[in-house]
C-alpha cells in the first residue's frame, strides 16, 4: 500500500463484503484486508479466470465465494461493490433490508484519503470524459503541479490515494456507475460535460442516470462547470447542494458571457476567472492548439480549462497543456489520406451522442456505422447528419435499425449493407466506403454502436479499420 499511513483503527475486525472480482474489486479486497478487515469476496462467475483470481486472494487470507453473488454473507457490516454491479442485484436488496451500507471503490478511496490529501477535480458526462480528464492533467502538469489522470480512466483511485506518490491535485474521471455508489464524495470543482441516454439498462431510467451524474456537484467548493449548450447540465448545478461561494461556470463554443469560457475569433477566452468578468476576457489558447480541433473536442478543452482555472492555473499553462496533449487512439483519429480522401477512426463513438458530435466535425462524409445498438434509436442522429452524408456503409448486428432511419430521413443517400461479421468485414467496409467517396470527402467510422458483436472491444474495431485503410493506401501507392 506504499508508505503513506492510513489508520486501521476503524477497520480492524470489520466484516466487509466485496462484490465482484476484477479491476476494482481485487484492489479493494487487498486494501481492506491490509487494514485488518475480515473480507469476503462474492462473485457471480465461476470460470477459469475467476478461480485463478480467487486463488490469489485466498492465499492472502481473503475468503472468496464464486458462483454466488446474490447471498449476503453473515454478519456483513459493509459492502464495497465494483461499478458494474447493477443497483437491483439481490445482494444489494438484502443489504438494504439489513441496513448494511454500500460503497463503491470511489467512495472507499475518498474515505481512505489521509490528512492533507490532494483535492479532486472531477469530470463526468455521457461522452468526452477521458479526453477532458487527460487534457486537464496535461494542463496541470504544464503548471508544474504533481498530478495524475485517475478513476474510470484506468488508473485506480485506491492506488492514487494510498500509493507512495504525493500529488498536489488529481484529475478524476467518474462514470455514472461510480457516482451512484459514492455518496460522500466532495470535489474541489467538477464538470458535467453533456447528458444523453446511455446505460439506461443499468440505471433503470434517464432520470436516474441524470441524477447519478449530478452527484458529482454535491459539496463542490469552488466551481461547478456546466455545458451552456446542454441545459440539463446547468439544471444539475442549480439543484446541487454546494459550499458557500461555489460558482456556476459555463463553457460554450460561442462568445462567452460573464462567468463563462468560450470562443472568440479562434481564441479560447475566459470571462469567469478574471478580475472584471463583466467587461474583460482573458485569452487562454487558440483553437489551433487543440488536437483535433473538432467542435466537441474544443468543448472538452474548454471544460478542462475551466477546472484548471478554478484551481488557480495561469493562462500560459492552459495553452501549453493543450498544445502538449495528444488524444488516445480511436477518438476521431486521422489514419491516412488515400486518393484525396481522409480516413478517420472514431471507434470510441459507441453511442448516438458521440457519433453525432463526430459527424458534425466533417463534410461531406462516407459514414461507416453499425454494431450493437444497446436499445438506441437513430432517427434524430440521421436527421441531423443527412445533409453531410455522401454515402453510408453499414456493418454489425443491428445495422438494420440505422438503415431504417436512413430510409425515413435520408432516402437519397446511397447505402451499402454488409451482411457479414467475419474478420474480413471491416476490410470490405473500407473498400466500399472508398468506392463511394470522392476527393475532399472524409470516410468516418463513427459506429454509434458498441463493438462486441464483431470485435472484443472498440479498440480492436478501430485497429481493424486502421489496418484496412493502410492496406488500401499500400495498394494505391
C-alpha positions in Angstrom: 0.0 0.0 0.0 3.0 2.3 0.0 4.4 4.4 2.7 1.5 6.7 3.3 0.0 5.9 6.7 -3.7 5.1 6.9 -5.3 4.5 10.2 -6.6 0.9 10.5 -8.4 1.5 13.8 -11.8 1.7 12.3 -11.2 -1.4 10.1 -9.8 -3.9 12.5 -12.1 -6.9 12.5 -14.8 -5.1 10.4 -16.7 -7.6 8.3 -16.7 -6.3 4.7 -18.1 -8.0 1.6 -16.6 -7.0 -1.7 -19.0 -7.5 -4.6 -17.2 -8.7 -7.7 -13.7 -9.5 -8.8 -11.9 -7.5 -11.5 -10.0 -4.3 -11.8 -11.6 -2.6 -8.8 -12.8 -5.5 -6.7 -9.4 -7.2 -6.3 -7.5 -4.0 -5.2 -10.4 -3.1 -2.8 -10.3 -6.5 -1.2 -6.5 -6.4 -0.8 -6.6 -2.9 0.7 -9.3 -3.7 3.2 -7.6 -6.9 4.2 -4.4 -5.0 4.7 -6.3 -2.6 7.0 -7.3 -5.5 9.2 -10.9 -6.1 7.9 -12.4 -9.5 7.6 -13.0 -9.6 3.9 -15.3 -11.9 1.9 -15.4 -11.5 -1.9 -18.5 -12.7 -3.7 -18.7 -13.2 -7.5 -21.4 -14.3 -9.9 -18.9 -16.1 -12.2 -17.1 -19.3 -11.6 -14.9 -19.6 -14.7 -11.2 -20.3 -15.0 -10.1 -16.7 -14.7 -12.3 -16.2 -11.6 -10.8 -19.3 -10.0 -7.3 -18.0 -10.6 -8.1 -14.6 -9.1 -9.8 -16.3 -6.2 -6.8 -18.5 -5.5 -4.5 -15.4 -5.4 -6.8 -13.7 -2.8 -7.3 -16.8 -0.7 -3.5 -17.2 -0.5 -3.5 -13.9 1.3 -6.2 -15.0 3.7 -9.2 -13.5 1.9 -12.4 -15.6 1.6 -13.9 -15.8 -1.9 -17.3 -17.2 -2.8 -17.6 -17.9 -6.5 -20.9 -18.6 -8.3 -22.9 -16.9 -5.6 -23.1 -13.1 -5.8 -26.7 -12.9 -4.6 -26.5 -14.0 -0.9 -25.4 -11.6 1.8 -22.6 -13.2 3.8 -23.5 -13.5 7.5 -22.5 -10.5 9.8 -21.6 -8.2 6.9 -21.2 -4.7 8.1 -20.3 -3.0 4.8 -20.5 -3.9 1.1 -17.9 -2.4 -1.3 -19.0 -3.0 -4.9 -17.4 -2.9 -8.3 -19.0 -0.3 -10.6 -20.6 -2.7 -13.0 -23.0 -4.4 -10.5 -26.5 -3.1 -11.1 -28.4 -1.5 -8.1 -31.2 -4.0 -8.4 -28.9 -7.0 -7.6 -30.4 -9.3 -4.9 -27.3 -8.8 -2.8 -28.0 -5.1 -2.6 -31.7 -5.7 -1.8 -30.6 -7.9 1.0 -28.1 -5.3 2.2 -30.8 -2.6 2.2 -33.2 -4.8 4.2 -30.4 -5.5 6.8 -29.3 -1.8 7.0 -25.9 -2.5 5.5 -24.3 0.5 3.7 -23.0 0.0 0.1 -19.9 1.9 -1.1 -18.2 1.8 -4.5 -14.4 1.8 -5.0 -14.5 5.6 -5.4 -16.3 6.0 -2.1 -13.7 3.8 -0.4 -10.8 5.8 -1.9 -12.4 9.0 -0.8 -12.9 7.7 2.8 -9.3 6.4 2.9 -7.6 9.7 1.9 -5.2 10.8 4.5 -4.9 14.3 6.2 -4.0 17.0 3.6 -4.8 14.7 0.7 -4.8 16.1 -2.8 -8.1 17.7 -3.8 -10.1 16.2 -6.7 -11.0 18.0 -9.9 -13.8 15.6 -11.2 -15.3 15.1 -14.6 -18.3 13.1 -15.8 -20.7 13.2 -18.8 -22.0 10.8 -21.4 -19.1 11.4 -23.8 -15.7 13.1 -23.7 -14.7 12.2 -20.1 -11.4 10.5 -20.8 -10.2 13.2 -23.2 -11.2 16.0 -20.9 -9.5 14.4 -17.9 -6.3 13.8 -19.9 -6.4 17.4 -21.2 -6.8 18.6 -17.6 -3.9 16.5 -16.4 -1.8 17.9 -19.2 -2.7 21.5 -18.2 -2.0 20.8 -14.5 1.4 19.3 -15.4 2.2 22.3 -17.6 1.5 24.4 -14.5 4.2 22.5 -12.6 1.7 20.6 -10.4 2.1 17.0 -9.3 -1.0 15.3 -10.7 -2.4 12.2 -12.4 -5.4 11.3 -14.5 -7.2 8.7 -12.5 -10.6 7.0 -11.8 -12.6 5.4 -14.6 -9.7 6.2 -16.9 -8.0 3.0 -15.9 -5.7 4.2 -13.0 -7.1 3.0 -9.7 -8.1 5.8 -7.3 -7.2 3.5 -4.5 -3.6 3.3 -5.9 -3.5 7.1 -6.2 -4.8 7.7 -2.7 -2.7 5.1 -0.9 0.4 4.8 -3.0 3.8 6.4 -2.4 3.4 9.2 -4.9 2.4 12.6 -3.4 0.1 14.7 -5.5 -1.0 18.4 -5.5 -4.3 17.7 -7.2 -5.9 14.7 -9.0 -7.8 14.8 -12.4 -10.6 12.3 -11.8 -12.9 10.7 -14.4 -16.1 9.3 -12.9 -18.7 7.2 -14.5 -22.4 7.3 -13.6 -21.9 3.8 -12.0 -19.1 5.1 -9.8 -21.1 8.2 -8.8 -24.1 6.1 -7.8 -22.1 4.4 -5.1 -20.1 7.5 -3.9 -22.5 9.3 -1.5 -19.8 11.3 0.4 -17.6 12.4 -2.5 -16.9 16.2 -2.3 -14.8 17.5 -5.1 -12.9 20.8 -5.2 -14.6 21.5 -8.6 -16.4 19.3 -11.0 -17.8 19.3 -14.6 -20.7 17.5 -16.3 -19.8 17.7 -20.0 -23.1 16.5 -21.5 -26.1 14.3 -20.9 -27.6 11.8 -23.4 -29.4 8.5 -23.0 -26.8 5.8 -22.1 -26.6 2.8 -19.7 -30.4 3.1 -19.1 -30.5 -0.7 -18.5 -28.2 -0.2 -15.5 -29.9 2.9 -14.1 -33.5 2.0 -14.9 -34.4 5.4 -16.3 -33.0 8.6 -17.8 -34.0 10.5 -14.7 -32.0 8.1 -12.5 -29.0 8.3 -14.9 -29.0 12.1 -14.8 -29.4 12.2 -11.0 -26.4 10.0 -10.6 -24.3 12.2 -12.9 -25.5 15.2 -10.9 -24.0 13.7 -7.7 -20.6 15.0 -8.9 -21.6 18.6 -8.0 -22.5 17.8 -4.4 -20.4 19.7 -1.9 -18.2 21.4 -4.6 -16.0 24.1 -3.1 -15.0 26.4 -5.9 -16.7 25.7 -9.3 -19.5 23.6 -10.9 -18.7 23.6 -14.6 -21.6 23.0 -17.0 -22.2 22.9 -20.7 -24.1 26.0 -21.8 -25.4 24.1 -24.9 -26.8 21.4 -22.7 -29.4 23.0 -20.3 -29.8 19.8 -18.3 -26.2 20.1 -17.0 -26.9 23.6 -15.8 -30.1 22.3 -14.1 -28.0 19.9 -12.1 -25.9 22.8 -10.9 -29.0 24.6 -9.7 -30.1 21.5 -7.8 -26.8 20.8 -6.2 -26.0 21.5 -2.5 -22.6 23.2 -2.7 -20.4 25.0 -0.3 -20.9 28.8 0.2 -19.2 30.7 -2.5 -19.0 27.9 -5.1 -19.7 29.3 -8.6 -21.5 28.1 -11.6 -19.1 28.3 -14.6 -20.4 27.6 -18.1 -18.5 26.7 -21.3 -19.7 27.4 -24.8 -18.5 27.3 -28.4 -19.9 30.8 -28.8 -18.8 34.1 -27.4 -18.7 33.7 -23.6 -20.8 35.7 -21.3 -19.8 36.6 -17.7 -18.8 33.5 -15.7 -18.2 31.5 -18.9 -15.4 30.3 -21.0 -15.9 30.3 -24.8 -14.5 31.0 -28.3 -13.9 34.4 -29.9 -12.3 34.6 -33.4 -10.5 31.3 -32.9 -9.4 32.2 -29.4 -10.3 30.3 -26.2 -11.4 33.1 -23.9 -12.1 33.2 -20.1 -14.7 35.5 -18.7 -15.0 33.6 -15.5 -11.7 33.8 -13.7 -10.8 37.4 -14.4 -10.9 40.5 -12.2 -13.7 42.2 -14.1 -15.7 39.5 -15.9 -18.5 42.0 -16.9 -16.1 43.8 -19.2 -12.9 41.7 -19.6 -11.8 38.4 -21.0 -8.5 36.5 -20.7 -7.0 34.8 -23.7 -6.1 31.2 -22.8 -5.2 29.4 -26.1 -6.0 29.2 -29.7 -8.4 26.7 -31.3 -5.4 25.5 -33.3 -3.7 24.4 -30.1 -6.3 21.6 -29.8 -5.7 18.3 -31.4 -8.0 17.7 -33.2 -9.9 21.0 -33.4 -13.3 19.3 -33.9 -16.2 21.1 -32.1 -16.8 18.6 -29.4 -13.1 18.5 -28.7 -13.0 22.2 -28.3 -15.8 21.9 -25.8 -13.7 19.3 -23.9 -10.8 21.7 -23.9 -12.9 24.5 -22.5 -14.2 22.3 -19.7 -10.7 21.2 -18.8 -9.5 24.8 -18.9 -12.4 25.9 -16.6 -11.5 23.2 -14.0 -7.8 24.2 -14.2 -8.6 27.9 -13.8 -10.8 27.1 -10.9 -7.7 25.6 -9.3 -5.7 28.7 -9.9 -3.8 27.7 -13.0 -2.3 30.6 -15.1 -3.4 31.1 -18.7 0.0 30.2 -20.2 -0.2 26.7 -18.6 -3.6 26.2 -20.2 -2.1 26.9 -23.6 1.0 24.8 -23.0 -1.0 21.9 -21.6 -3.4 21.9 -24.6 -0.5 22.1 -27.1 1.2 19.1 -25.4 -1.9 16.9 -25.3 -2.4 14.1 -27.7 -5.7 12.2 -27.9 -6.0 8.5 -27.2 -6.3 6.1 -30.2 -9.7 5.6 -31.8 -11.0 9.0 -30.8 -11.5 11.0 -34.1 -8.1 9.8 -35.1 -6.9 10.7 -38.6 -5.5 7.4 -40.0 -4.4 8.4 -43.6 -5.3 10.2 -46.8 -5.8 7.9 -49.7 -6.6 9.3 -53.2 -7.6 12.7 -51.8 -10.0 11.1 -49.2 -9.4 11.4 -45.4 -10.0 8.3 -43.3 -10.9 9.0 -39.7 -11.2 6.4 -36.9 -13.7 7.3 -34.2 -14.4 3.7 -33.0 -14.9 5.1 -29.5 -18.2 6.7 -30.7 -20.2 3.8 -29.3 -23.5 5.7 -28.8 -25.5 8.1 -30.9 -24.5 11.2 -28.9 -20.8 10.5 -29.6 -21.4 9.8 -33.2 -23.5 13.0 -33.6 -20.5 15.0 -32.4 -18.2 13.2 -34.7 -20.4 13.6 -37.8 -20.7 17.3 -37.0 -17.0 17.8 -37.5 -16.8 16.8 -41.2 -18.5 17.1 -44.5 -19.0 15.5 -47.0 -18.9 12.1 -45.2 -19.0 8.5 -46.1 -20.1 7.1 -42.8 -19.3 3.5 -41.6 -21.8 2.7 -38.9 -23.4 -0.2 -37.0 -22.8 -2.8 -34.3 -24.7 -3.4 -31.1 -27.4 -0.7 -30.7 -27.9 -1.1 -26.9 -31.5 -0.1 -27.3 -30.7 3.1 -29.1 -32.8 4.7 -31.8 -31.2 6.5 -34.8 -33.8 8.9 -36.3 -32.5 12.0 -34.6 -28.9 11.2 -35.4 -29.7 10.5 -39.1 -31.9 13.6 -39.4 -29.1 15.8 -38.2 -26.4 14.3 -40.3 -28.4 13.7 -43.6 -27.1 16.8 -45.3 -23.5 15.9 -44.7 -23.6 12.3 -46.0 -22.2 11.2 -49.3 -22.9 7.6 -48.5 -23.2 5.1 -45.7 -21.7 1.6 -45.2 -23.5 -0.5 -42.6 -21.9 -3.3 -40.6 -22.8 -5.3 -37.5 -25.8 -7.0 -35.9 -28.2 -4.0 -35.5 -27.4 -2.2 -38.8 -31.0 -2.6 -39.9 -32.1 -0.1 -37.3 -29.8 2.5 -38.9 -30.8 1.5 -42.4 -34.5 2.1 -41.5 -33.7 5.5 -40.1 -31.8 6.4 -43.3 -34.7 5.2 -45.4 -37.0 7.5 -43.4 -34.8 10.6 -43.2 -32.1 10.4 -45.9 -33.6 8.2 -48.7 -31.4 9.8 -51.4 -28.1 8.8 -49.6 -26.6 5.6 -51.1 -26.3 2.8 -48.6 -24.2 -0.4 -48.7 -25.4 -3.1 -46.3 -22.7 -5.6 -45.4 -24.3 -8.8 -44.2 -21.1 -10.4 -42.7 -19.4 -10.4 -39.3 -16.2 -12.3 -40.2 -12.7 -10.8 -39.8 -12.7 -9.5 -43.3 -15.9 -7.5 -42.9 -14.1 -4.2 -42.0 -11.8 -4.5 -45.0 -14.8 -4.8 -47.3 -16.5 -1.9 -45.5 -13.4 0.4 -46.1 -13.3 -0.7 -49.8 -17.0 0.1 -50.2 -16.5 3.4 -48.5 -13.6 4.2 -50.8 -15.8 3.4 -53.8 -18.5 5.9 -52.6 -16.1 8.7 -51.6 -14.8 11.5 -53.8 -11.6 13.6 -53.4 -12.1 16.0 -50.5 -14.5 13.7 -48.6 -14.0 12.1 -45.2 -14.6 8.4 -44.6 -15.6 8.4 -41.0 -16.0 5.3 -38.9 -18.2 6.5 -36.0 -20.4 3.4 -35.5 -22.9 4.9 -32.9 -23.0 1.3 -31.6 -21.0 -1.0 -29.3 -18.5 -3.3 -30.9 -18.9 -6.7 -29.2 -21.0 -8.3 -31.9 -17.9 -8.4 -34.1 -14.9 -7.4 -32.0 -13.6 -7.8 -28.5 -13.8 -4.1 -27.9 -13.9 -0.7 -29.6 -10.0 -0.7 -29.7 -9.9 -3.9 -31.8 -12.6 -2.4 -34.1 -10.5 0.7 -34.6 -7.4 -1.3 -35.2 -9.2 -3.3 -37.9 -10.4 -0.1 -39.6 -6.8 1.4 -39.5 -5.3 -1.8 -40.8 -7.8 -1.9 -43.7 -7.1 1.8 -44.5 -3.3 1.2 -44.5 -3.8 -1.8 -46.8 -5.9 0.4 -49.2 -3.1 3.1 -49.1 -0.4 0.5 -49.9 -2.4 -0.7 -52.9 -2.9 2.9 -54.1 0.8 3.8 -53.7 
